[in-house]
Amino acid sequence: MRTEESKDRGRRRIAALLLVALVVYLLDLGSKLLVVAKLEHHAPIEVIGTLLRFTVIRNRGAAFGMGEALTIFLTIIAAAVIVVIARIARKLYSLPWAIALGLLLGGAFGNLTDRIFRAPGVFEGAVVDFIAPAHFAVFNLADSAIVCGGVLIVILSFRGLDPDGTVHKD
């Protein structure tokens, strides 16, 4: 049975997860609203010469524009990720895991919002991508958060840290 102190620690980790997710979501949403309002149908903005530009791309598919016919499937995957994170959060006692899952959750919600509310229609919407490094795919802040969260999860897993805070050595 968990002690009251342990329950409080778990609540703090869930609060950290939700705070990270909210910050990621708001930054993603705000950046997309800004670039759509100010940059769509305009010339790209060169941020660092030709190495980094901001340009608006509507992406109905997954990474690198693949799977454009699978928009509904990608929406279901994002919703499933959110459900899995909610289930894991019930046993969350690790701050690094809370941060990693918060990044994933915020990013998934960011792109899911686009897929639900953007044209051409509900569950078929195109994700707004705008960060365009030279010789790489165009992406957004939600994508960055998802990748960073995924990398952090891999590192935590290799280090043997579980979401419940236990450390195992295999």
TORDREN-902432 format. One record per residue (C-alpha): residue number from 1; x, y negated, z. Coordinates in steps of 0.02 Angstrom, whole numbers, plus 50000, padded with zeros to 5 digits. Example, Ala and Ser with C-alpha at 12.3 -4.5 7.8 and 13.67 -1.06 7.14 Angstrom:
REM TORDREN-902432
- resi,px,py,pz
- 1,50615,50225,50390
- 2,50684,50053,50357
This chain:
REM TORDREN-902432
- resi,px,py,pz
- 1,50000,50000,50000
- 2,50067,49829,49956
- 3,50096,49702,50091
- 4,50020,49529,50089
- 5,50191,49456,50047
- 6,50205,49575,49900
- 7,50032,49525,49838
- 8,50080,49340,49849
- 9,50238,49376,49751
- 10,50135,49463,49617
- 11,50014,49316,49609
- 12,50161,49196,49588
- 13,50229,49302,49444
- 14,50059,49302,49360
- 15,50050,49114,49384
- 16,50223,49098,49304
- 17,50166,49206,49157
- 18,50011,49099,49133
- 19,50108,48936,49148
- 20,50236,48990,49018
- 21,50096,49049,48904
- 22,50001,48885,48924
- 23,50155,48779,48888
- 24,50197,48883,48733
- 25,50017,48876,48673
- 26,50001,48688,48696
- 27,50168,48652,48613
- 28,50122,48765,48467
- 29,49947,48693,48449
- 30,50007,48513,48464
- 31,50148,48537,48340
- 32,50030,48617,48213
- 33,49900,48479,48232
- 34,50037,48349,48209
- 35,50117,48425,48055
- 36,49950,48460,47972
- 37,49894,48280,48002
- 38,50058,48196,47955
- 39,50150,48314,47840
- 40,50029,48421,47741
- 41,50022,48367,47558
- 42,50180,48263,47583
- 43,50361,48292,47541
- 44,50460,48397,47668
- 45,50557,48304,47802
- 46,50741,48342,47808
- 47,50789,48360,47992
- 48,50969,48418,47969
- 49,51007,48386,47787
- 50,50959,48538,47685
- 51,50994,48655,47831
- 52,50829,48622,47920
- 53,50670,48545,47851
- 54,50491,48526,47908
- 55,50364,48576,47776
- 56,50187,48644,47793
- 57,50152,48820,47732
- 58,49988,48912,47759
- 59,50032,49094,47792
- 60,49891,49222,47786
- 61,50011,49367,47811
- 62,50142,49418,47936
- 63,50327,49374,47942
- 64,50402,49320,47775
- 65,50227,49308,47701
- 66,50208,49497,47692
- 67,50037,49576,47712
- 68,49928,49433,47654
- 69,49783,49554,47627
- 70,49796,49611,47808
- 71,49741,49452,47896
- 72,49599,49536,47991
- 73,49716,49678,48043
- 74,49846,49552,48103
- 75,49710,49465,48204
- 76,49666,49630,48287
- 77,49850,49662,48328
- 78,49866,49490,48410
- 79,49709,49523,48513
- 80,49777,49694,48563
- 81,49942,49615,48619
- 82,49844,49497,48731
- 83,49747,49642,48808
- 84,49907,49742,48839
- 85,49990,49593,48922
- 86,49837,49569,49033
- 87,49849,49751,49087
- 88,50037,49741,49122
- 89,50012,49580,49220
- 90,49915,49672,49355
- 91,50077,49761,49406
- 92,50195,49615,49374
- 93,50323,49578,49509
- 94,50471,49521,49402
- 95,50498,49338,49356
- 96,50602,49378,49199
- 97,50461,49492,49139
- 98,50334,49356,49179
- 99,50431,49234,49070
- 100,50449,49360,48928
- 101,50266,49408,48932
- 102,50216,49224,48946
- 103,50313,49187,48787
- 104,50227,49331,48698
- 105,50056,49284,48764
- 106,50071,49100,48718
- 107,50136,49141,48545
- 108,50002,49272,48513
- 109,49866,49149,48567
- 110,49942,49013,48458
- 111,49938,49116,48299
- 112,49772,49198,48346
- 113,49695,49024,48361
- 114,49749,48988,48182
- 115,49681,49155,48119
- 116,49512,49124,48203
- 117,49485,48938,48171
- 118,49579,48890,48013
- 119,49522,48906,47833
- 120,49469,49006,47740
- 121,49363,49075,47883
- 122,49347,49162,48050
- 123,49473,49304,48069
- 124,49542,49262,47897
- 125,49629,49098,47937
- 126,49804,49058,47880
- 127,49936,49022,48011
- 128,50021,48853,47996
- 129,50209,48874,47976
- 130,50322,48722,47962
- 131,50500,48752,48025
- 132,50603,48789,47870
- 133,50786,48833,47897
- 134,50888,48851,47737
- 135,50886,49028,47665
- 136,50760,49093,47794
- 137,50573,49112,47815
- 138,50464,48965,47867
- 139,50395,48989,48043
- 140,50314,48897,48189
- 141,50338,48879,48377
- 142,50223,49026,48415
- 143,50331,49138,48305
- 144,50486,49077,48396
- 145,50408,49113,48566
- 146,50357,49288,48511
- 147,50532,49327,48449
- 148,50614,49255,48606
- 149,50494,49353,48717
- 150,50527,49512,48620
- 151,50715,49490,48631
- 152,50702,49457,48818
- 153,50597,49615,48841
- 154,50729,49718,48748
- 155,50867,49645,48858
- 156,50767,49677,49017
- 157,50731,49855,48962
- 158,50913,49890,48923
- 159,50961,49821,49093
- 160,50836,49939,49174
- 161,50720,49807,49247
- 162,50537,49856,49246
- 163,50389,49735,49251
- 164,50351,49792,49428
- 165,50522,49729,49483
- 166,50603,49899,49505
- 167,50773,49934,49428
- 168,50815,50104,49358
- 169,50979,50170,49293
- 170,50966,50298,49154
